[in-house]
Amino acid sequence: MKVAILGAGAIGPASAALAASRSHDVALWSPSGQGTSGMTDHIETEGALTGRFPLRIAATLEAALEGAEVALLAVPAYAHAALLPRLAAAIPPGMPLLIAPAAALSPLAFEALRAALGPRAPVGGLATTPTTARRLAPGRVRIPAIRAAVDVAAIPAAAAPQIAACATALFGHASPVAPDVLHPALANANPIIHAVLALANVTRIERAETWPQYELMTEASGRLMEVLQAERDALADACGLQVMSLAESLHRASGVPRAPLHEMGLAIAASGRSVNGPAQMETRYVTEDVPFGLSFYLWLAARRGVAMPRTEAVVTVLETLWARDLRDNALLSALAGLDLTTALRDGVGR
């Protein structure tokens, strides 16, 4: 299959390598051009996937999409507001777009931007990315883990089996079908885990210290994660959904047995899959996972009449520590006039 990977931070190249390792023809594009600077015709990987894999570096979005059968968007959620209109104008109507992760209903925002096109390919939403990854050099990436399973949904909702089969063919993971793209938006464990780790280790981050994040997923931080998980689960229940636990998500990502979260953190570290936490305040653990995770929960909770006091408190404290507004999400303005239930099920303008 010919696939265009849109995004060249760490996840994009890692996803490109994984798809290429499965004999797919891969083009990699960087929206800024910086992500592919210094790259040639291959990507080298270490960790859960080790090898040297061919790919094509696309200088333009149009070049990346040329001849592709499917595209994967793998950029931070904070880049979606600026990038989705550009993609909506460039991606052919018949080409499915997979968005990983499907943060804050970004697949629905993309769908709304293309409402005037009429009949078109479905939009896919993945609960998380196919791999975890850290960029080591322009042409090299470390992949600590390849997901065993990633929940997949689509717009319109009935197209989910088609999108799930495509994701599995590309990346090899199991793709349990989710009822709609709100499910993966709530199922991603990163917003809760990352926000708590950032809150508990803010001085280490501010001082650029090296700290092993899974070893520091302590019993106390695990308790806070579980409280936030309970509020998220109540929100999902109010939306008629049931999402996987944080423990299940860690199990799928790392393969360690399900256990209390602090025990799973130690098991991940012992397995050699541990990674260091962020060492700068400008970290996606806060700048992405709060506005497009925890704050998205609060936006949805206000619409559903669900109280989330602990989540609200964590967002407020992180806003104070980071001295910035962590609730600003331009994607949500595109959804303000939609009936979410109908749009998630049937799409917009189909």
N, C-alpha and C positions, 0 to 999 in steps of 0.2 A: 504494500500500500504506500502511496506517496503522501507524506504528511508534512505540513508546515508547522514548525514550533515557533511561536511568537513570544519572544522573551529570552534574554540571554544572560540572566544573572547567575544563579546556581542551579535552580530547578529546571530551567529551560535546557541547558546543555546536558544535565543529567537525564532528563526525559528523552532528549534526542539520542543520547548514547543507548539508553534502554531500548528505544524503538529500533535503532540501527542494529542492536545485538539480536533482534528478532527478525532481521532481514528486511526491514522496511526502508524505503528511500526517504531520507530526511533532509529538509532544508531548515536552517536556523536563521532567525532574524532578530536583530536588536532594535527596538524603537529609537534609541538614542544613537546607535552605532557603537557605543562604548563597550557593550557587552561582547561583541565579536571582534573588537580590535585586537590584533595579534594572533587571531585564530586562522587556520588554513583549511585543510580539507578533512580533518579528523578531530576527534575528541578522545583524550585518554582518561581512564577512570581507575579508581582504586576503591577498595572496601568491599561492599556487597556485590559489586559488579566490577571486575578487573579486566582491562583490555584496552584496545585501540580500535575505534569505530569510525567508519566513514560518515561524512555529512557534507552538505553544501552550504556555504555561507552566502546568504542572500543580502545584497546591498540595499534592496528596497523591499517594501511590503509587497508590491506587485510581483517582484521576482520570486519572493517566498511562496506566494499563492499560485504562481503559474504551474499548471498541471497537477496541483495537489488535489487529493480526494477528501481530505479532512484537515482541519487546523486545530491546534491546541494553544490556548492562551495561558501562558505561565509567567505572569508578572505580578508584582505586589498589588494588592487590592487598591492601594491609594493611587495607582496609576490608571485604574479603570476609567475614571470619570473623563480623563483627557483622551484615552486611547479608544474606548468603545465607539464613539462617533466615527473615528477614522476607520475602524474595522467594519463598521456597519456600511460605510460607503464603498469599501474595497472588496469585501468577501463576496464571491458570486452567490446568488440566491440558492443554488443547489448544493452548496458546500456546508456541511455541518461544522459548527464551532463548538469545541469542548473548552470549558473554563474550569481551571483547577488552581485553587479551590473556588467553589461557587459562593464567594463571600457576599453577604448583604444583598442577596437576590440580584447580583450582577447579570446572570443569564436573562432575567426578566427585563432588566434595563436595556440590554442589548436587543432583546425581542421588541421592545417598544420603539426603539430607534429605527427598526426595519418594518414597522407596521404598514407602510405604504407599498411595500413590495408585493403583497398578496401571497400566493403559494410560495413556499420556500422550505429549505431543509430545517430540521429541528435544531434547537440549541441544547447542548448538554451541560450539566452541572455536576462536578465531582466534589465529594465531601472534602477531599484533601488531595495532595499531589501524589503522583505515582511513586516517588522516592523522597527520601530526605537527602540533602546535599549541601556541601560546602565547596566554594570555588577556591582552588589552590593556585591556579595560574591561568593565563589566557586560554590554553588548550587542555587544561587538566582540572578534574573535579573529583572530590571524594564523595562517595555514596555510602553513608553509614547503614542505610536500610532501604530495601525495596518493599513496598506495601504488599501484604498478602491479599488484602481485599480493600476496595474503595467503593463506598456507596455511590450510585450514579442515578441521576434523574434527568428529565428532559422537559422542554417546552415545545409542543404540547406534551402533556404528561404521558399520553398513550405511546409516544415514541421512545420511551425509556428503554425497552428491551433492545431496540436498534442501536441506541447510543451505547448501552452497556456492552453489547457484543463488539462494537467498534473499539471501545476502551480496552477490553480484554485482549483483542487481537493486537492492538498497538503495544501494550505494556505488560501483558501477561497476568495481571492481578485478577482475582475474582471481582465481579462487579454486581453486587446485590442491587436489585432495582428498588429505588426509592419512589414513594408516591408522587412527589413533585419537588421542584427545586428549592422549596423552603426547607425540606428535610436536610439536604447536605449543608445548607447555610447554618442550621442549628447543630448538625452532627459533628462538625469539625472540632476536635479537642483543643486545637492550638490557642484559641482566644483565652480559654480559662487557664490552661497550664502555663502559657507564656506570660499572661498578665500577672499571675501570682508569683512566678519566678522573678519577674522584673521588680515587683513590689518588694519582695523579700530580700532581694540582692541589689537594691538600687545603689548603695554606696560602692559595692564592687564594680558595678557598671560605670558609675561616675568617675571612679579612679582608674579605669581601664585595667582592672586586675584580671588575671586568668582564673576562672572558676569553673569546675565541672558541674554542669547543670543537673545531671541526674543524681549524682551523689548528694547534691544540695536540695533535692526534692524531699524535704524532711517530713517528719510526722506532722509538725505544725502546719507547714505549707500545704501538705496533703489534706488536712482538715478544711482549710479555706477553699481549696479546689473542690472538695466534695460539697461544701455549702453552696458554692456557685453552680455546681452541676445540678443540685437539687432545684434551684430556682430556674435554671435553663430547662430542666425536665418538666417543671410545672408549666412553663410557657409552651413547650412543645405539646403537652397534653391539651392545653387550651386551644391549640391549633389542630387537634385531632391527629397528632403525630407521636411516635415513640422513637427516640434516638438512642444510639449506643452509648454506653457508659465511657468515662475516661479510661477506665481499666481495659475495656474491650479495645478501645482505640490504640492504647499503648501495646496491647498484645498483638494486634494486627500489624503494627509498625515494626515491632522488635522481635516478636516470637517468644518473649518471656512469659511464664505462666501468669494468669490473672491472680492478683493479690491486692492487699492494701497499697495505695499509690506509692508510699515511701519505700515499701519493700520492692515494688516493681522498678523504681528508680535505681535502687542498689543492684538489682538483678541485671538491668540494662548496662550499668557501668561494669559489672563483673563480666558481662558477655563480650566486652570490647567495643560496644556500639555507642559508648558515651561520647558526647560532644561538649565543648566549652560553651558557656553562656555568653551573651553579648558583652562587649567591652567598650561600648560607646552609647551615649544617650540616644543617638539617632538610630534606634533599633526597631526593626519590624515587630518585635515582641510588644511594643507599645504603639508605634506610629501606624501599624497596620491592624494588629489583632484587637486593639481596643476600639477604634472607630468603626471597623467593619466586622467586629465580633461582639464584644460586650455592649457597646453603645447601640449596635443594631438590635440586640436583644431588648434593650430599653425602649427603642423606637417601636418595635413590634408589640412589646408588652403594654405600652400606652394605648395602642390601638385595640388590644384585646382585653384591657382592664385587668391585667395581671400585675401584682406587686412583686418587685425584685429589689428589696431594700439593701441586701448585702452587695449585689452587683452594682447598684447605684453608688454605694459607699466606696467600693473599690475604684470605680471610674473617677469619682470625685478626688480621692486621694492621689491617684496617678496623675490626674490633671494638675494637682497642686505640686507634686514632685517634679513633673516634667514642664511645668509652667506653660501649658498650651491647651487649647480647646481640643478635646479628644472625642467630641460628639459630632463634629462637622463631617457630613457624608453627602456629597453632591449626588451620588447615585439615587438616594432616596427621594429626591425632589422629582425625578422622572417617574416615580411610581405613585405620586400623591393622588392622582385622579383615577387610579385603576381600582377596580374591584379585584382584590388580590386572589380570592378563591377562583373566580372565573378565569382570570388571566393566567394563573398557574396551571389550570386544567387545560384550557383551550388555546392559549396564546393570545396575541394581540393582532387584529387585522388579518387573520387567516381566513 
